[in-house]
Amino acid sequence: MSIGQELLNVPFPEMVVQLAGAIAEGQYKMDMVSCKIAKMMGDAKKSPVYLPDVTNDNKTITTSLIGAGFQPTFYQFTDTIIEVKIDISISHETEYEVDGGWSCGLFGAHVNAKYSNKYSYTANGSSLLRTKITPVPPSTFMQKLLDIKAQMLQQEFQLKIKKIELEIAKEQKKIDEEIAKEEDKAKES
C-alpha cells in the first residue's frame, strides 16, 4: 500500500463533520447555561444582594445580582484546530546468504545458497482536536433584556429612596411645625 493511499484513507471529512456537530451542540449547551444563570441572577430570592440603605446604616436593601449591576457571562467557540499526524513506514529488505567452503584433501563442504525476502510495514497515527472558548458579551437582544431588568430594579430602588426621602421630609416638617409652635408660644408669653 502506498503512502498516498494511506493519507487518502484518513477519514478527514467525517472528522470535520463530527467536530462541527460537537461544537454546535456544545455552543447550544453553553448558551442555555448562560440563560439559566441570567434568570437566576435576575431573581432577588435566588441570588440576593444586600446593599446598604443610604438613609439608615443599620438597614440594607435587597436586590438581585442584575439589580446590583452584575451581568452573566456568555461563552463562544472562537478557534478550532484539527491536526492529523500520520507516520507511515514501508521497508523492503532482501538478504542473500551463501555458505560455502573449499575442498582440500579429505575435507569437504557443501554450498548452500539461502534467499530471504522480508517486508516490513508500519503505520502510526494520531489526531489532535483543539478548541478555544472565549467569553463574549450577550447578544443584542439579551443585552436589551438585561438592561430593561436592571432599569426596572433601579427604578424600584429609586422609588424606595423617594419614599424614604418623603418620610424624612414629613418628619422634618413635623419637627419644623413643632419648633414654630414652640416659638409662637414663647412669643405669646
N, C-alpha and C positions, 0 to 999 in steps of 0.2 A: 504494500500500500504506500502511496506517495505522501509526502508531507503536505502537498497542496490539497489532496483529498481529505486528510485529517483536519485541516483547517476548515474545509467546507462542511465537515461533519459536526462542527461546533453548533449547537442549537441557539445561535445568537438572536434570531428573530423572536423565538419563544422566550428567551431571557428578557428581552426588551419589553415584550407584551406583559409578562408576569411582573416585572418591576413597575411598569406603568400602572397596572391594576393595583399592586400593593401600595403605591404612592397615593393613588386616588382614594383607596379605602382608608389609608392612614390619615390623609388630609380631612376626609369626612369625619372620622372619629375625633381628630384634634379640634375641628370646628364645633362639633357637638359638645365636647367637654368645655370649650371656652364659653359657649352659650349657656351651659348649665352653671358655670362659675359666675357669669354675668347676672343670671337670675338670682343666684344665692347672694351675690354682692349687693343687689338692689333690695334685698329683704332685710329690714332692720331687726326682725325677730330671729332670723337665722344667723346673721352676722352683724350684731350690733356694734356701733362705735359710740363711745360716750365722750361728748365734747363738753368742755367747761361752760357753765352758764355764766355769761358775762355780767349778769346782774347779781348773782349770788355765788360766792366762792364755794359754798357747801353743796351746791346742786350741780347736776350735769344734765345735758340734753342728749337724748338717744336718737341716733340716725343710722343709716346703713353705710356700708363702705363707699358706695357710689355717692351717697349724700355727703360724705366727707371728702369727696374729690378723687377717690381711687377708681381705677378702671381695670377691667380684666385684660389679660394678655392673650393675644391670638398668635398662633404659630403657622408657618408656611414652609413647605419644602422649597428650598431655593437652589439647590445644586445637587445633582445626582450623577454618579460616575459608574459605569460598568467597565470593569477591567478583566479581560480574559487572558490568561497566560498558558501557553502550551509548550511543552518541551518534548519534542519527538526525536527519537534516535533510532536510526536504522543502520545496522552494520552487517557486513558480509565478510566472512573470513574463509580463506581456503588454506588448508595445510597439506603439505606433502611430506611424507617420511620415506626415507629409503634406508633399509637395513641391508647391510652387505658386508662382505669380508673378502679377504684374499685367501686363496688356496695355496698352501705352501707345504710341501712334504705330505705327511699323513693327516694334516689338519684340513677341515673343510667347513664351509659355512654356506648357508643358503641366502639368496637375495629375496627380500620381501618388500614390495612397494605398497604402501598404505596411502589411500587418498581419503581425506576427511573434508567435508564441506559443512560449515556451521553458519546458521543465520541467527542473528540476534535482533529483536525488535522490542523497543520500549517506548511507551507514550505516557507522559505525565501531564497533568493539567491542574490548573487552579483558577478560581474566579474570585473576584472581589466586587462587592456591590457596596458603594459608599454613598450616603446621602447626608445633606446638611439641612437642619431645621433652624429657622430664624424667627424671632418674634417680630410681628408686624402690627401696625395699628389696625383697629377694627375697620370693617368695610364702612363706606359712607353711610349706608342705611343704619348699621348697628351703631355707628358713632352718633347719628342723629337721635336714635332711641336713648342712648346713654346720656346725651346732653339734655334731652327732654326730662328724663328721670331725675337727673341731677338738679335741673332748674326747679322741678316740682318740689323736691326735697328742700332746696334752698328757700323757696317761697314759703313752705311750711315753717321753716326755721325763722325766716324774717317775720312771719305773722306772729309767732310766739314772742319774738323780741318786741314787736309793736304792742302786743297785749301787755307785756311786762312794762313797757315804757308808759302805756296808758294808765296802768295801775300805779306806777310810780308818780305820774303826773297828778292822778286823783289824790293820792296820799299827800303829795306836796301841796295841792290846792286846799285840802282839809287843814293841813298844818298852817298854811298861809291865812286861811279864814279864821282859825283859832287865834293866831297871832294878832290878826286885825281886830278880833273881838276883844282880846285882852287889852290891846292898845286903846280901843274905844272906851272900855270900862275904866281904864286908867285915866283917860282924858275927862270922863264924866265925874270922877271922884276928885 
